[in-house]
Amino acid sequence: MKYKFIIKPPLKKELEREILNFGKKEKVEVELTEKGRFSQKSAKNLAKNAILNGFERIIVAGGDGLLNETINGIFEVKEKIPKDFAIGIIPKGTGNNFAKSLSMPKDIKRAFEVIKSDKKISVDVGKVNGIYFINCFSLGFDAKVNYLANEIKEKLQFLPKTLSYFLAAIKEIFAEIPSYEVKIEGKEINLKSDLSLLAITNSQAYGSIFKINPQALISDGKFNLCLISPPKRIEAIKILFLVIQGKHTGLKKVKNYLFSLPIKIFLKEKVIWEIDGEVFPPENEFEIEVLPKALSFIAKQ
């Protein structure tokens, strides 16, 4: 079995001992990533090359963003994916939302024990406007929050990283609660409404602490959609705290849907959007697909 470890340079020393021990019994190669999705050493390109070179396991040390790059690299050469292929995660990001769905431990030694067990689960993958995602797609309020949270993490590195999403959400609530005219078309969902938030997730949570779709399952062949109509400021704060607990789904301003067939989303104005924590330039049309059980992951059983 050939293992490719894709890790960020700052994690090299932290993981070195465990990787060396792991390499005593398995064929292991380690690649350090470079920033920038288009870099030759981006996780996307490293994963793509790993598939082309016949690696049966790719182990990602990082968070949802690094995992997203990896998946997009894999799907660029999907016809070359080995039959027994699987992805493993060592959760070293900010939110590690998808890793939580796989019950992957944050402790490095325990995470390696799960990887050694090689127990696999097939999970759903999403695709929006030609880009793949594993955990979430969102636009509106929460995309703005994600953008601001990334800035906070860079500027205030002394703060706990998970706190950046909460601070960003509070700041946006007091700055401006957006309202967008949104139309959704599909065989399972058809609606037109003014919304502040639209979030589609594979797992229950995003943004580290927000359980936006608490009923979501990563292997059911369906994605969960949460819509929130424009609230007043005090109401928005209440919703925020309920979302953290996953107790917002019964509120009047909140609507939840489940879908497996493609949907299209149209907005009158262009808005920023995000997938798996990475923010993209404004657009006003989106097509979302669900790819049921499209990838295998190593998970704690």
TAFEN-V815635 format. One record per run of one state. SS is the DSSP state (a for helix, b for strand, c for the rest). FROM is the first residue (numbers start at 1). TO is the last residue. If there is no record, write none. Layout:
# TAFEN-V815635
ss=SS from=FROM to=TO
ss=SS from=FROM to=TO
This chain:
# TAFEN-V815635
ss=c from=1 to=1
ss=b from=2 to=8
ss=a from=9 to=22
ss=c from=23 to=26
ss=b from=27 to=33
ss=c from=34 to=42
ss=a from=43 to=52
ss=c from=53 to=56
ss=b from=57 to=62
ss=c from=63 to=63
ss=a from=64 to=76
ss=c from=77 to=77
ss=a from=78 to=80
ss=c from=81 to=85
ss=b from=86 to=91
ss=c from=92 to=96
ss=a from=97 to=101
ss=c from=102 to=107
ss=a from=108 to=117
ss=c from=118 to=119
ss=b from=120 to=128
ss=c from=129 to=130
ss=b from=131 to=133
ss=c from=134 to=135
ss=b from=136 to=140
ss=a from=141 to=155
ss=c from=156 to=162
ss=a from=163 to=175
ss=c from=176 to=179
ss=b from=180 to=186
ss=c from=187 to=190
ss=b from=191 to=195
ss=c from=196 to=196
ss=b from=197 to=201
ss=c from=202 to=205
ss=b from=206 to=206
ss=c from=207 to=209
ss=b from=210 to=210
ss=c from=211 to=222
ss=b from=223 to=228
ss=c from=229 to=232
ss=a from=233 to=245
ss=c from=246 to=253
ss=b from=254 to=259
ss=c from=260 to=262
ss=b from=263 to=275
ss=c from=276 to=277
ss=b from=278 to=298
ss=c from=299 to=301
